[in-house]
Structures are given as structure tokens and as C-alpha cells.
Amino acid sequence: MNDRIRATVMVVDDEPRVCRLFEKVLTEEGYRVLTASGGEQALVLAAEAGPDIILLDIVMPGLDGVATLRELRKRGHLSPVIMLTAQGTLKTAREAMMLGAYDYITKPFNLDFLKSVLREGLHDCLAGWRENACVR
């Protein structure tokens, strides 16, 4: 079974070109892709569509990535979240991981590496990578 065909990826980034790039690349890989331009929109989309995995930029105006992750968890959304940032710090990475982020990738990144982490996150989710993870 090809789990990518059924998987929905939500990309959250305030840069439209980044969202378009992810949408193109991940659609070609067989994923269903949703995009959000910020944290507030991501919370609405997560509630409506229940994505299987989330790619979440950290530095965004308004609700930043860490605050969005915190709110997703508060609302019971436990899908894997891969944090993305061009301005990574150890403190931010640690905070995101403590909130349950699956992984943390700094920009610029290799697309093959990102796709690999995405596949691993989906696989681990299906395999129950964390107690109560991926349950909606």
C-alpha cells in the first residue's frame, strides 16, 4: 500500500513561493496538499481537514510556528509536525520538540531530505510513534 496517496500534508508558511514550491513537489509525490499562510489559518484548516502531517514554518507574523504548534496540541491535534525555519536557534528547536514536534529542519534544505523526513513521520505516525499520537 502506498500511504502517500492517501496522506494529506498541510504546509504553513507566510511566504507564498514556499507554499507553491511545497504544493508542486508534494503533489507530484502523490500527497494531497493544503496550504496556510499563517498560524491562524492553519488552526482553522487543521480543524476542518485533519491533515496527516504538518510542515510548519517557525518565523511568521501573528501566531508564530511554536505558538501554532502549542495551540494545535491544546486542541487535540496530534499529527506529526515538522518545524521549518531559516532562523533556527537551539532554544526554539528545544521548545518545539518539547511541544511534540516530530522534527526540526533548517532552511535552506535539501528537498530529498525533507521528503524523507516526511515519509518517516507518516510511517512513524501509522506505527504509533508516540503514545496517543495521530489519534483524532
N, C-alpha and C positions, 0 to 999 in steps of 0.2 A: 504494500500500500504506500502511495506517495503522500505523506502528510502535508506537503507544501501546497498541494492542490486545494486542500480544504482550509488551510490556515489563513487567518486574517491578521495582517500586520498593520498597526497604527503608527504612523510616523508623525512626530510632534516636533516642529522646528519653525522658528519665526522667519527663516529665510526661504522664500518661495522656490528658489532654484534648488535648494537642498531637497525640499519636498518633492519637486518634479523629478530630480535625479533618482531618489529612492523609489518613487512610484514607477518610473520606467524600468529600472533594473529589477525590482522585486516582482513586478507584473510579468516580466519576461521569465522569471524563475518559477512562475506558477502561483504566486501568492495573490490573494485579494488584498489590496492596499487602500487604507483610509489615511487621509492627511488632516492634520490640525495645525493651525498657525500659532497656537499658544496654549498655555495650560488650561485656561477656562474652557476653550473649545474642546480640548482633549477630554476633560471630565464629562462633558455632555456626550461626546462620541463614544466614550468608554461605556457609559450607562446605556446608550441606545444600541450599540453594535457589539459590545463584548468582545473586543479583539483578543486573539490568542496570544499575541506578544506585542510589546510596545517598544519603539525606538524613540527615546525622549531626550531632546537637547536640554542641557542644564541652564545655559545663559539665554534667557528670553525676557522681554519686557512683561510687566504684570506678574502673573504667577510663574515663577521660575520652575525649572525642572525638578529640583528637590522638593519644593512645596507641592508641586503637582503629584509627585510620587507619594508624598506623605498623605495627601488628600485621597488619592486612589486607594491606598491601603485602608484608610479610615472608612471609606465607602465599601470596603469588602472586595475590591477588585484585586485578585491575587495573581494575575498572569505575569509571566516574566517581563521585566523591564530592563532594557539595555540603555544605559545612560551614555549620551554623546556630548562631547564638549571640545572646543578649541582652547579653552582656558582652564584646563584641569588643574586642581590642586589636590594634594593628599587629603586635606581636611574634607573637601567636598566629596571626594571619592569614598572616604570612610563613612561619611554621613549617609550617602546614597546606599551604600552596602548595608549599613545598619538598618535602613528602612526597608530592606529586602530587594534592592536592585539585583538583577541576575549578573550583570557585568557592567563594566565601565570602559568606554573606548574613547581615546582622544583623537581629535581631528588634526590634520588630515589622516584618513585611514585608508587602508587597502580594502577595496570592495570585496575581494575574495575572502579576506579575513572576516569582514563584517558578516557576509553571507554564512560563513562557517559558524560564527558565534550565534547567529540567528537560528540556524539548524539545530545547534546544540541546545539552545534554550527551549525550542519546541520539543525536542526529543526528551530533555530532562523534565519538562512540564508533563508530558504524556507518561513518563516513568515515575512521576511523583517526586520531583527533585527536592521538595521540602514538604514537611507535614502540612496538610491542608492547602497546598499550593494548587493553583489552576482550577479551583473549585468556584463555580459561580452560583 
